[in-house]
C-alpha cells in the first residue's frame, strides 16, 4: 500500500516522521513524502537531534537512528509537490507534527488543506499526530464547508503540554514551543461541533513516553478511519495502530469501526 506523508521544508518533529516511516516500511508499505515544491530535501527540527535545552528534551536515540536511515533513503529526496499530488493514488495519509517556526509553511498551507480535504472525502485511513491535527482542523469538508474534524472524536497536543514546554524554555528559547498565539488544543476544539463530547485529552503525562515495546504511557483516539495522537511519546502506538487501519481498510469504501 502507498501512504502519503506531507512535511514542511524544515522543522518537522523527528520522532513523528521517522517512527511511522520505519514501521510502515518494515511492513513493506511505501511512504511517499510531499513538500511544497517537488524534489525538496526536507529536514527535521535540528534542536530535536542535538537536544533542545542543555542536551535534553530532544528525540530518543532510536528515533534519531530511524531518522538517519530515512535521510539516506531514496524516497526522502524524491518528494512530490503538494499541489501535484493525486490523492486517489494513495491508500493512507499521515500528518505529522512539529512546533518550530518552519512548521507554519505546512500547517498554514491552503494548497495542502485542499488536498487533505480531497483525501478525507475518499474515506481512507487518515492519521494525525500533535500539531498535524491542525492541518485537519483547518481543512474544510467538501460537502458542508465545516472542518473535516467537526463531527469526529480527536486528540492533539494538549494545552498543558504546550504551555509547560513553553514556560520551561522561554527564558532561553523564546517562543520556540509556541508555534501560534492560540494553543493547538484551543484551535482544534474550536473546529469541533461538540468539543466537550468529541475532544479527548488523554491521561496527563509530561515526560513518560511510549516505546517500541511499552504502550503504557501512549494514547491514541480512533474514530472510524481517523486516528489521532498527542505528541512524540505516542508515536510507536500511533504508527502500529495506523498500520492496523491500513490492513483493515476496505477498498470498496466501507467505513472502519471506531
C-alpha positions as CSV (number, residue, x, y, z in Angstrom):
1,X,0.0,0.0,0.0
2,X,1.1,3.6,-0.5
3,X,0.9,6.2,2.3
4,X,1.3,9.9,1.7
5,X,3.2,11.9,4.3
6,X,3.4,15.7,3.7
7,X,6.1,17.6,5.5
8,X,7.4,21.2,5.5
9,X,10.9,22.0,4.1
10,X,12.3,22.1,7.7
11,X,11.4,21.8,11.4
12,X,9.1,18.8,11.5
13,X,9.3,16.5,14.5
14,X,12.0,13.8,14.2
15,X,10.0,11.1,16.0
16,X,6.6,11.8,14.5
17,X,8.0,11.3,11.0
18,X,10.7,8.7,11.4
19,X,8.9,6.2,13.6
20,X,5.8,5.8,11.4
21,X,8.1,5.7,8.3
22,X,10.1,2.9,9.9
23,X,7.1,0.8,11.0
24,X,5.3,1.2,7.7
25,X,8.3,0.5,5.5
26,X,9.3,-2.5,7.7
27,X,5.8,-3.8,6.9
28,X,6.5,-3.4,3.2
29,X,4.3,-0.4,2.6
30,X,5.6,2.6,0.5
31,X,5.8,6.0,2.1
32,X,5.7,8.9,-0.3
33,X,6.9,12.3,1.1
34,X,5.4,15.6,-0.2
35,X,6.7,19.1,0.2
36,X,5.6,22.4,-1.1
37,X,7.9,22.1,-4.1
38,X,8.9,18.8,-5.7
39,X,12.3,17.2,-5.1
40,X,13.0,19.2,-2.0
41,X,15.2,17.6,0.6
42,X,13.4,18.3,3.8
43,X,15.0,18.5,7.3
44,X,13.7,17.8,10.8
45,X,14.0,20.3,13.6
46,X,17.7,20.2,14.4
47,X,17.2,21.0,18.1
48,X,15.5,17.7,18.5
49,X,18.6,15.9,17.1
50,X,21.1,17.7,19.4
51,X,18.9,18.4,22.5
52,X,16.6,21.3,22.9
53,X,18.0,22.7,26.1
54,X,21.3,21.6,27.6
55,X,21.1,18.4,25.6
56,X,17.7,17.4,27.0
57,X,14.1,17.4,25.6
58,X,15.2,16.0,22.2
59,X,14.2,12.9,20.3
60,X,15.1,9.5,21.8
61,X,18.2,7.7,20.4
62,X,16.2,5.1,18.5
63,X,14.1,7.7,16.7
64,X,17.2,9.6,15.8
65,X,18.7,6.4,14.3
66,X,15.5,5.9,12.3
67,X,15.8,9.5,11.1
68,X,19.4,8.9,10.0
69,X,18.2,5.9,8.0
70,X,15.3,8.0,6.5
71,X,17.7,10.7,5.3
72,X,19.6,8.1,3.3
73,X,16.5,6.7,1.7
74,X,15.6,7.3,-1.9
75,X,12.0,8.4,-1.1
76,X,13.2,11.2,1.2
77,X,14.8,13.3,-1.6
78,X,12.2,12.4,-4.2
79,X,9.4,14.4,-2.8
80,X,6.3,15.3,-4.7
81,X,4.7,18.8,-4.7
82,X,1.6,19.2,-2.5
83,X,-0.3,20.7,-5.5
84,X,0.6,17.9,-7.8
85,X,-0.5,15.0,-5.6
86,X,-3.2,12.7,-7.0
87,X,-4.8,11.8,-3.7
88,X,-6.7,8.9,-5.3
89,X,-3.3,7.1,-5.8
90,X,-2.8,6.7,-2.0
91,X,-4.3,4.2,0.5
92,X,-3.5,6.3,3.6
93,X,-2.4,9.8,4.8
94,X,-0.3,10.7,7.8
95,X,0.0,14.2,9.0
96,X,3.0,14.5,11.4
97,X,3.6,17.4,13.7
98,X,6.4,19.7,15.0
99,X,6.4,23.1,16.7
100,X,9.4,25.1,15.4
101,X,8.8,28.1,13.1
102,X,9.3,26.2,9.9
103,X,6.2,24.2,10.5
104,X,4.0,27.2,9.6
105,X,4.7,26.6,5.9
106,X,2.9,23.2,6.2
107,X,0.4,23.9,8.9
108,X,-0.9,27.1,7.2
109,X,-0.9,26.0,3.5
110,X,-4.3,26.4,1.7
111,X,-3.0,24.2,-1.1
112,X,-2.2,21.3,1.4
113,X,-5.5,21.8,3.2
114,X,-7.4,21.4,-0.1
115,X,-5.6,18.2,-0.9
116,X,-6.2,16.9,2.6
117,X,-9.9,17.6,2.2
118,X,-9.9,15.7,-1.1
119,X,-8.3,12.7,0.5
120,X,-10.6,12.9,3.5
121,X,-13.6,12.6,1.2
122,X,-12.3,9.3,0.0
123,X,-12.9,7.7,3.4
124,X,-9.4,6.1,3.5
125,X,-7.2,5.9,6.6
126,X,-6.0,9.3,7.9
127,X,-3.6,9.7,10.8
128,X,-2.5,12.9,12.5
129,X,-0.2,13.5,15.5
130,X,0.4,16.5,17.6
131,X,0.4,19.8,15.5
132,X,-0.6,17.7,12.5
133,X,-4.1,17.7,13.8
134,X,-4.2,21.4,13.0
135,X,-4.0,20.6,9.2
136,X,-7.2,18.7,9.6
137,X,-8.9,21.3,11.8
138,X,-8.1,23.9,9.1
139,X,-9.3,21.7,6.2
140,X,-12.9,22.1,5.1
141,X,-15.2,19.3,4.2
142,X,-16.1,19.4,0.5
143,X,-19.7,18.5,1.3
144,X,-20.6,21.0,4.0
145,X,-17.8,23.6,4.4
146,X,-17.1,22.7,8.0
147,X,-13.8,21.5,9.3
148,X,-13.3,17.8,8.4
149,X,-13.0,17.2,12.1
150,X,-16.3,18.8,13.1
151,X,-18.0,15.5,13.8
152,X,-15.1,13.3,14.7
153,X,-13.5,12.4,18.0
154,X,-9.9,13.5,18.2
155,X,-7.0,14.4,20.4
156,X,-4.0,16.7,19.7
157,X,-1.2,18.3,21.6
158,X,-2.8,19.2,24.9
159,X,-2.7,22.7,26.1
160,X,-1.0,21.8,29.4
161,X,1.9,20.1,27.5
162,X,2.4,23.1,25.1
163,X,2.2,25.6,28.0
164,X,4.7,23.5,30.2
165,X,7.2,23.2,27.4
166,X,7.0,27.0,26.7
167,X,7.3,28.1,30.3
168,X,10.2,25.7,30.9
169,X,12.3,27.0,27.9
170,X,11.1,30.6,27.2
171,X,13.9,32.2,29.2
172,X,16.4,30.7,26.7
173,X,14.4,29.9,23.5
174,X,11.7,32.5,23.4
175,X,8.6,31.2,21.7
176,X,10.2,28.1,20.2
177,X,7.4,25.9,21.7
178,X,4.6,28.3,20.8
179,X,4.0,27.9,17.0
180,X,1.0,30.2,17.1
181,X,-0.5,32.6,19.7
182,X,-3.5,30.3,20.0
183,X,-2.8,26.9,21.7
184,X,-3.2,23.9,19.4
185,X,-5.9,22.4,21.7
186,X,-7.9,25.6,21.6
187,X,-7.9,25.7,17.8
188,X,-8.8,22.1,17.4
189,X,-11.6,22.3,19.9
190,X,-13.0,25.3,18.1
191,X,-13.2,23.2,14.9
192,X,-15.4,20.6,16.6
193,X,-19.2,20.7,16.6
194,X,-19.3,19.5,20.2
195,X,-15.8,19.9,21.8
196,X,-17.0,18.6,25.2
197,X,-18.0,15.3,23.7
198,X,-15.5,14.9,20.8
199,X,-12.2,16.2,22.2
200,X,-10.2,13.7,24.3
201,X,-7.1,15.0,26.1
202,X,-5.9,11.6,27.4
203,X,-4.1,10.8,30.6
204,X,-1.8,13.5,32.0
205,X,1.8,13.0,31.2
206,X,4.8,15.3,30.8
207,X,7.9,13.2,30.2
208,X,6.8,9.5,30.2
209,X,6.7,8.2,26.7
210,X,5.5,5.1,24.9
211,X,8.3,3.0,23.4
212,X,8.6,0.2,20.8
213,X,7.8,-2.3,23.4
214,X,5.7,-0.5,26.0
215,X,2.5,1.4,25.3
216,X,1.7,2.2,29.0
217,X,2.2,5.9,28.6
218,X,0.9,6.2,25.0
219,X,-2.5,7.4,23.9
220,X,-4.4,7.5,20.6
221,X,-8.0,8.1,19.6
222,X,-9.6,6.3,16.7
223,X,-12.9,7.4,15.1
224,X,-13.6,5.1,12.2
225,X,-10.9,5.7,9.6
226,X,-9.3,8.5,11.5
227,X,-6.5,8.1,14.1
228,X,-5.0,10.9,16.2
229,X,-2.4,11.2,19.0
230,X,-0.9,13.9,21.1
231,X,2.9,14.1,20.9
232,X,6.1,12.2,20.1
233,X,5.6,10.0,23.1
234,X,2.6,8.4,21.3
235,X,4.4,7.8,18.0
236,X,5.0,4.0,18.3
237,X,1.4,3.2,19.3
238,X,0.2,5.7,16.7
239,X,2.2,4.0,13.9
240,X,1.2,0.5,14.9
241,X,-2.5,1.4,15.1
242,X,-2.3,3.2,11.7
243,X,-0.7,0.1,10.2
244,X,-3.7,-1.9,11.6
245,X,-6.1,0.7,10.0
246,X,-4.4,0.2,6.6
247,X,-4.8,-3.6,6.9
248,X,-8.4,-3.3,7.8
249,X,-9.4,-0.7,5.2
250,X,-11.9,-2.0,2.7
251,X,-11.1,-0.7,-0.7
252,X,-14.8,-0.6,-1.5
253,X,-15.1,2.5,0.8
254,X,-16.8,0.8,3.7
255,X,-16.3,2.7,7.0
256,X,-14.0,1.3,9.6
257,X,-15.3,0.6,13.1
258,X,-14.5,3.2,15.7
